[in-house]
Amino acid sequence: MRTPTAGRRSRAERGITGSAQFALIWPMLLLVSLGIIQAGIWVHGHNVANRAANAAVDAASGSYGSAAEAREIAAGIARSGGLTEVDVRVSGGAATVDVTVTGNAPTLLDLPLGRIQETASAPVERVTRP
């Protein structure tokens, strides 16, 4: 005949199994959480660089805009958004303006995802006679 405690584990055995499972799962949960946070920082960095490039191209393509003003605007937006080592390049001719914003986003994990580059283009506004 089977005793009522034959199929049950003792409290100490259950604690060891639970601790082993927790020791394996906890580092994975931590890495996944850090990865999600890092992905959010990376996406935020791209959004900031994109907004800085668009604001700079709007300033440079206007009738009274200049490349120096566009660089200042883009660098200010990028730095206030958290990017470091910001580089803004404004180029173009009589018809279009191109702005490239490059910077480093903060990283939690040592991955080569920190360098971000975004480009925006727009036609130059010209005043014509009706």
TIRO-2110 file (N, C-alpha, C; in Angstrom, 1 decimal):
// TIRO-2110
0.8, -1.2, 0.0, N, 1, A
0.0, 0.0, 0.0, CA, 1, A
0.9, 1.2, 0.0, C, 1, A
0.4, 2.2, -0.6, N, 2, A
1.1, 3.5, -0.8, CA, 2, A
0.9, 4.4, 0.4, C, 2, A
1.9, 5.0, 0.9, N, 3, A
1.7, 6.0, 2.0, CA, 3, A
1.4, 7.3, 1.5, C, 3, A
0.7, 8.2, 2.2, N, 4, A
0.3, 9.5, 1.7, CA, 4, A
1.5, 10.4, 1.4, C, 4, A
2.6, 10.2, 2.0, N, 5, A
3.7, 11.1, 1.7, CA, 5, A
4.7, 10.6, 0.7, C, 5, A
4.5, 9.4, 0.1, N, 6, A
5.4, 8.8, -0.8, CA, 6, A
5.6, 9.7, -2.1, C, 6, A
4.6, 10.3, -2.6, N, 7, A
4.7, 11.0, -3.9, CA, 7, A
5.1, 12.5, -3.7, C, 7, A
5.1, 13.0, -2.4, N, 8, A
5.3, 14.4, -2.1, CA, 8, A
6.8, 14.6, -1.9, C, 8, A
7.3, 15.8, -2.2, N, 9, A
8.6, 16.2, -1.9, CA, 9, A
8.6, 16.9, -0.6, C, 9, A
9.8, 16.9, 0.0, N, 10, A
9.9, 17.6, 1.3, CA, 10, A
10.0, 19.1, 0.9, C, 10, A
9.9, 19.9, 1.9, N, 11, A
10.0, 21.4, 1.8, CA, 11, A
11.4, 21.8, 1.3, C, 11, A
12.4, 21.1, 1.8, N, 12, A
13.8, 21.4, 1.4, CA, 12, A
14.0, 21.1, -0.1, C, 12, A
13.5, 20.0, -0.5, N, 13, A
13.7, 19.6, -1.9, CA, 13, A
13.0, 20.6, -2.9, C, 13, A
11.8, 21.0, -2.5, N, 14, A
11.1, 22.0, -3.3, CA, 14, A
11.8, 23.3, -3.4, C, 14, A
12.5, 23.7, -2.3, N, 15, A
13.2, 25.0, -2.2, CA, 15, A
14.5, 24.9, -3.1, C, 15, A
15.1, 23.8, -3.2, N, 16, A
16.3, 23.6, -4.1, CA, 16, A
15.9, 23.7, -5.5, C, 16, A
14.8, 23.0, -5.9, N, 17, A
14.4, 23.1, -7.3, CA, 17, A
14.0, 24.5, -7.7, C, 17, A
13.2, 25.2, -6.8, N, 18, A
12.8, 26.5, -7.1, CA, 18, A
14.0, 27.5, -7.2, C, 18, A
15.0, 27.3, -6.3, N, 19, A
16.2, 28.2, -6.4, CA, 19, A
16.9, 28.0, -7.7, C, 19, A
17.1, 26.7, -8.1, N, 20, A
17.8, 26.4, -9.3, CA, 20, A
17.1, 27.0, -10.5, C, 20, A
15.8, 26.9, -10.6, N, 21, A
15.0, 27.5, -11.7, CA, 21, A
15.1, 29.0, -11.6, C, 21, A
15.1, 29.6, -10.5, N, 22, A
15.2, 31.1, -10.3, CA, 22, A
16.6, 31.5, -10.7, C, 22, A
17.6, 30.8, -10.4, N, 23, A
19.0, 31.1, -10.8, CA, 23, A
19.2, 31.1, -12.3, C, 23, A
18.5, 30.3, -13.0, N, 24, A
18.6, 30.2, -14.4, CA, 24, A
17.7, 31.3, -15.1, C, 24, A
16.6, 31.6, -14.6, N, 25, A
15.6, 32.5, -15.2, CA, 25, A
16.0, 33.9, -14.9, C, 25, A
16.5, 34.2, -13.7, N, 26, A
16.7, 35.6, -13.4, CA, 26, A
17.7, 36.3, -14.3, C, 26, A
18.9, 35.8, -14.6, N, 27, A
19.8, 36.5, -15.5, CA, 27, A
19.2, 36.7, -16.9, C, 27, A
18.4, 35.7, -17.4, N, 28, A
17.7, 35.9, -18.7, CA, 28, A
16.7, 37.1, -18.6, C, 28, A
15.9, 37.1, -17.6, N, 29, A
15.0, 38.2, -17.4, CA, 29, A
15.7, 39.6, -17.3, C, 29, A
16.8, 39.6, -16.7, N, 30, A
17.6, 40.8, -16.5, CA, 30, A
18.1, 41.3, -17.9, C, 30, A
18.7, 40.3, -18.7, N, 31, A
19.2, 40.7, -20.0, CA, 31, A
18.1, 41.1, -20.9, C, 31, A
17.0, 40.5, -20.9, N, 32, A
15.8, 40.9, -21.8, CA, 32, A
15.3, 42.3, -21.4, C, 32, A
15.3, 42.5, -20.1, N, 33, A
14.8, 43.9, -19.6, CA, 33, A
15.8, 44.9, -20.1, C, 33, A
17.1, 44.7, -19.9, N, 34, A
18.1, 45.7, -20.3, CA, 34, A
18.1, 45.8, -21.9, C, 34, A
17.8, 44.7, -22.6, N, 35, A
17.8, 44.8, -24.0, CA, 35, A
16.6, 45.7, -24.5, C, 35, A
15.5, 45.5, -23.8, N, 36, A
14.3, 46.4, -24.2, CA, 36, A
14.5, 47.8, -23.9, C, 36, A
15.2, 48.1, -22.7, N, 37, A
15.5, 49.5, -22.4, CA, 37, A
16.5, 50.1, -23.4, C, 37, A
17.5, 49.3, -23.8, N, 38, A
18.5, 49.7, -24.8, CA, 38, A
17.9, 50.0, -26.1, C, 38, A
16.9, 49.1, -26.5, N, 39, A
16.2, 49.3, -27.8, CA, 39, A
15.4, 50.6, -27.7, C, 39, A
14.8, 50.9, -26.6, N, 40, A
14.1, 52.2, -26.5, CA, 40, A
15.0, 53.4, -26.6, C, 40, A
16.2, 53.3, -26.0, N, 41, A
17.1, 54.4, -26.0, CA, 41, A
17.6, 54.6, -27.5, C, 41, A
17.8, 53.5, -28.2, N, 42, A
18.3, 53.6, -29.5, CA, 42, A
17.2, 54.2, -30.5, C, 42, A
16.0, 53.8, -30.3, N, 43, A
14.9, 54.4, -31.1, CA, 43, A
14.7, 55.9, -30.8, C, 43, A
14.8, 56.2, -29.5, N, 44, A
14.8, 57.6, -29.1, CA, 44, A
15.9, 58.4, -29.7, C, 44, A
17.1, 57.9, -29.8, N, 45, A
18.2, 58.6, -30.4, CA, 45, A
18.0, 58.8, -31.9, C, 45, A
17.4, 57.8, -32.6, N, 46, A
17.1, 58.0, -34.0, CA, 46, A
16.0, 59.1, -34.2, C, 46, A
15.0, 59.1, -33.3, N, 47, A
13.9, 60.1, -33.4, CA, 47, A
14.5, 61.5, -33.2, C, 47, A
15.4, 61.6, -32.2, N, 48, A
16.0, 62.9, -31.9, CA, 48, A
16.8, 63.4, -33.1, C, 48, A
17.7, 62.5, -33.7, N, 49, A
18.5, 62.9, -34.8, CA, 49, A
17.6, 63.2, -36.0, C, 49, A
16.6, 62.5, -36.2, N, 50, A
15.6, 62.8, -37.3, CA, 50, A
15.0, 64.1, -37.2, C, 50, A
14.5, 64.4, -36.0, N, 51, A
13.9, 65.7, -35.7, CA, 51, A
14.9, 66.9, -35.9, C, 51, A
16.1, 66.6, -35.4, N, 52, A
17.2, 67.7, -35.6, CA, 52, A
17.5, 67.9, -37.1, C, 52, A
17.6, 66.9, -37.8, N, 53, A
17.8, 67.0, -39.3, CA, 53, A
16.7, 67.7, -40.0, C, 53, A
15.5, 67.4, -39.6, N, 54, A
14.3, 68.0, -40.3, CA, 54, A
14.2, 69.5, -39.9, C, 54, A
14.5, 69.8, -38.6, N, 55, A
14.4, 71.2, -38.2, CA, 55, A
15.5, 72.0, -38.9, C, 55, A
16.7, 71.4, -39.0, N, 56, A
17.8, 72.1, -39.7, CA, 56, A
17.5, 72.3, -41.2, C, 56, A
17.0, 71.3, -41.9, N, 57, A
16.7, 71.5, -43.3, CA, 57, A
15.6, 72.5, -43.5, C, 57, A
14.6, 72.6, -42.5, N, 58, A
13.6, 73.7, -42.6, CA, 58, A
14.2, 75.0, -42.5, C, 58, A
15.2, 75.2, -41.6, N, 59, A
15.8, 76.5, -41.4, CA, 59, A
16.7, 76.8, -42.6, C, 59, A
17.4, 75.8, -43.2, N, 60, A
18.4, 76.1, -44.3, CA, 60, A
17.7, 76.3, -45.6, C, 60, A
16.5, 75.7, -45.8, N, 61, A
15.8, 75.8, -47.1, CA, 61, A
14.9, 77.1, -47.2, C, 61, A
14.8, 77.8, -46.1, N, 62, A
13.9, 79.0, -46.1, CA, 62, A
14.6, 80.2, -46.9, C, 62, A
13.8, 81.1, -47.2, N, 63, A
14.4, 82.3, -48.0, CA, 63, A
15.5, 83.0, -47.3, C, 63, A
15.4, 83.1, -46.0, N, 64, A
16.4, 83.8, -45.2, CA, 64, A
17.3, 82.9, -44.4, C, 64, A
17.2, 81.6, -44.6, N, 65, A
18.0, 80.6, -43.9, CA, 65, A
19.4, 80.5, -44.3, C, 65, A
20.2, 80.0, -43.3, N, 66, A
21.7, 79.9, -43.6, CA, 66, A
22.1, 78.5, -43.1, C, 66, A
23.3, 78.1, -43.6, N, 67, A
23.8, 76.8, -43.1, CA, 67, A
24.3, 76.9, -41.7, C, 67, A
24.8, 78.0, -41.3, N, 68, A
25.3, 78.2, -39.9, CA, 68, A
24.1, 78.1, -38.9, C, 68, A
23.0, 78.8, -39.3, N, 69, A
21.8, 78.7, -38.4, CA, 69, A
21.3, 77.3, -38.3, C, 69, A
21.3, 76.6, -39.5, N, 70, A
20.8, 75.2, -39.5, CA, 70, A
21.7, 74.3, -38.6, C, 70, A
23.0, 74.5, -38.7, N, 71, A
23.9, 73.7, -37.8, CA, 71, A
23.6, 73.9, -36.3, C, 71, A
23.4, 75.2, -36.0, N, 72, A
23.2, 75.6, -34.6, CA, 72, A
21.9, 75.0, -34.1, C, 72, A
20.8, 75.0, -34.9, N, 73, A
19.5, 74.5, -34.5, CA, 73, A
19.6, 73.0, -34.3, C, 73, A
20.2, 72.3, -35.3, N, 74, A
20.3, 70.8, -35.3, CA, 74, A
21.1, 70.3, -34.1, C, 74, A
22.3, 71.0, -33.8, N, 75, A
23.1, 70.6, -32.7, CA, 75, A
22.4, 70.8, -31.4, C, 75, A
21.7, 71.9, -31.3, N, 76, A
20.9, 72.2, -30.0, CA, 76, A
19.9, 71.1, -29.8, C, 76, A
19.1, 70.8, -30.8, N, 77, A
18.1, 69.7, -30.6, CA, 77, A
18.7, 68.4, -30.3, C, 77, A
19.7, 68.0, -31.0, N, 78, A
20.4, 66.7, -30.8, CA, 78, A
21.0, 66.6, -29.4, C, 78, A
21.6, 67.7, -28.9, N, 79, A
22.2, 67.6, -27.6, CA, 79, A
21.1, 67.6, -26.5, C, 79, A
20.1, 68.4, -26.7, N, 80, A
19.0, 68.4, -25.7, CA, 80, A
18.3, 67.1, -25.6, C, 80, A
18.3, 66.3, -26.7, N, 81, A
17.7, 65.0, -26.8, CA, 81, A
18.6, 63.9, -26.2, C, 81, A
19.8, 64.2, -25.8, N, 82, A
20.6, 63.2, -25.2, CA, 82, A
21.8, 62.7, -26.1, C, 82, A
21.9, 63.1, -27.3, N, 83, A
23.0, 62.7, -28.2, CA, 83, A
24.3, 63.4, -27.8, C, 83, A
25.4, 62.7, -27.9, N, 84, A
26.7, 63.3, -27.6, CA, 84, A
27.6, 63.2, -28.9, C, 84, A
28.6, 64.0, -28.9, N, 85, A
29.5, 64.1, -30.0, CA, 85, A
28.8, 64.3, -31.3, C, 85, A
27.9, 65.3, -31.3, N, 86, A
27.0, 65.7, -32.4, CA, 86, A
27.8, 66.3, -33.5, C, 86, A
27.6, 65.9, -34.8, N, 87, A
28.2, 66.5, -36.0, CA, 87, A
27.1, 66.7, -36.9, C, 87, A
27.0, 68.0, -37.4, N, 88, A
25.9, 68.4, -38.4, CA, 88, A
26.6, 68.8, -39.7, C, 88, A
26.2, 68.2, -40.8, N, 89, A
26.7, 68.6, -42.1, CA, 89, A
25.6, 69.2, -42.9, C, 89, A
25.8, 70.4, -43.4, N, 90, A
24.8, 71.0, -44.3, CA, 90, A
25.4, 71.1, -45.7, C, 90, A
24.7, 70.6, -46.7, N, 91, A
25.2, 70.7, -48.1, CA, 91, A
24.1, 70.9, -49.0, C, 91, A
24.4, 71.3, -50.2, N, 92, A
23.3, 71.5, -51.2, CA, 92, A
23.7, 72.6, -52.2, C, 92, A
22.8, 72.7, -53.1, N, 93, A
23.1, 73.7, -54.2, CA, 93, A
21.9, 74.7, -54.3, C, 93, A
21.7, 75.1, -55.5, N, 94, A
20.6, 76.1, -55.7, CA, 94, A
19.2, 75.5, -55.6, C, 94, A
19.1, 74.2, -55.8, N, 95, A
17.8, 73.6, -55.8, CA, 95, A
17.4, 72.8, -54.5, C, 95, A
18.4, 72.2, -53.8, N, 96, A
18.1, 71.4, -52.7, CA, 96, A
19.1, 71.6, -51.5, C, 96, A
18.6, 71.3, -50.3, N, 97, A
19.5, 71.3, -49.1, CA, 97, A
19.5, 70.0, -48.5, C, 97, A
20.6, 69.4, -48.1, N, 98, A
20.7, 68.2, -47.5, CA, 98, A
21.4, 68.4, -46.1, C, 98, A
20.8, 67.8, -45.1, N, 99, A
21.4, 67.9, -43.7, CA, 99, A
21.6, 66.5, -43.2, C, 99, A
22.8, 66.3, -42.6, N, 100, A
23.1, 65.0, -42.0, CA, 100, A
23.5, 65.2, -40.6, C, 100, A
22.8, 64.6, -39.7, N, 101, A
23.1, 64.7, -38.2, CA, 101, A
23.6, 63.4, -37.7, C, 101, A
24.8, 63.4, -37.1, N, 102, A
25.4, 62.2, -36.6, CA, 102, A
25.7, 62.4, -35.1, C, 102, A
25.5, 61.4, -34.3, N, 103, A
25.8, 61.5, -32.9, CA, 103, A
25.8, 60.2, -32.2, C, 103, A
26.2, 60.2, -31.0, N, 104, A
26.3, 59.0, -30.2, CA, 104, A
25.1, 58.9, -29.2, C, 104, A
24.4, 57.8, -29.2, N, 105, A
23.3, 57.7, -28.2, CA, 105, A
23.9, 56.9, -27.0, C, 105, A
23.3, 57.2, -25.8, N, 106, A
23.8, 56.4, -24.6, CA, 106, A
23.6, 54.9, -24.8, C, 106, A
24.5, 54.1, -24.2, N, 107, A
24.3, 52.7, -24.3, CA, 107, A
24.4, 52.1, -22.9, C, 107, A
23.5, 51.1, -22.6, N, 108, A
23.6, 50.4, -21.3, CA, 108, A
24.5, 49.1, -21.5, C, 108, A
24.3, 48.5, -22.6, N, 109, A
25.1, 47.3, -23.0, CA, 109, A
26.2, 47.7, -23.9, C, 109, A
27.3, 47.0, -23.9, N, 110, A
28.4, 47.3, -24.8, CA, 110, A
28.2, 46.7, -26.2, C, 110, A
27.3, 47.3, -26.9, N, 111, A
27.0, 46.9, -28.2, CA, 111, A
27.3, 48.1, -29.2, C, 111, A
27.7, 47.7, -30.4, N, 112, A
28.0, 48.8, -31.4, CA, 112, A
26.8, 49.5, -32.0, C, 112, A
25.8, 49.9, -31.2, N, 113, A
24.6, 50.5, -31.7, CA, 113, A
24.6, 52.0, -31.3, C, 113, A
25.6, 52.5, -30.7, N, 114, A
25.5, 53.9, -30.2, CA, 114, A
25.6, 55.0, -31.3, C, 114, A
26.3, 54.7, -32.4, N, 115, A
26.4, 55.8, -33.5, CA, 115, A
25.2, 55.8, -34.3, C, 115, A
24.6, 57.0, -34.4, N, 116, A
23.3, 57.3, -35.1, CA, 116, A
23.6, 58.3, -36.1, C, 116, A
22.9, 58.1, -37.3, N, 117, A
23.0, 59.1, -38.4, CA, 117, A
21.7, 59.2, -39.1, C, 117, A
21.2, 60.4, -39.3, N, 118, A
19.9, 60.6, -40.0, CA, 118, A
20.2, 61.8, -41.0, C, 118, A
19.5, 61.7, -42.1, N, 119, A
19.6, 62.7, -43.2, CA, 119, A
18.2, 63.2, -43.5, C, 119, A
18.2, 64.5, -43.9, N, 120, A
16.9, 65.1, -44.4, CA, 120, A
17.2, 66.0, -45.6, C, 120, A
16.3, 66.1, -46.5, N, 121, A
16.5, 66.9, -47.7, CA, 121, A
15.2, 67.7, -48.0, C, 121, A
15.4, 68.8, -48.6, N, 122, A
14.3, 69.7, -48.9, CA, 122, A
14.7, 70.6, -50.1, C, 122, A
13.7, 71.0, -50.9, N, 123, A
14.0, 72.0, -51.9, CA, 123, A
14.2, 73.4, -51.3, C, 123, A
15.0, 74.1, -51.9, N, 124, A
15.3, 75.5, -51.5, CA, 124, A
14.1, 76.4, -52.0, C, 124, A
13.6, 77.2, -51.0, N, 125, A
12.5, 78.1, -51.4, CA, 125, A
13.1, 79.3, -52.2, C, 125, A
12.4, 79.6, -53.3, N, 126, A
12.8, 80.7, -54.1, CA, 126, A
11.7, 81.7, -54.4, C, 126, A
12.0, 82.9, -54.4, N, 127, A
10.9, 83.9, -54.6, CA, 127, A
10.9, 84.1, -56.2, C, 127, A
9.7, 84.0, -56.7, N, 128, A
9.5, 84.3, -58.2, CA, 128, A
8.4, 85.3, -58.4, C, 128, A
8.5, 85.9, -59.5, N, 129, A
7.4, 86.8, -59.8, CA, 129, A
6.2, 86.1, -60.3, C, 129, A
5.0, 86.6, -60.0, N, 130, A
3.8, 86.0, -60.5, CA, 130, A
3.6, 86.1, -61.9, C, 130, A
END
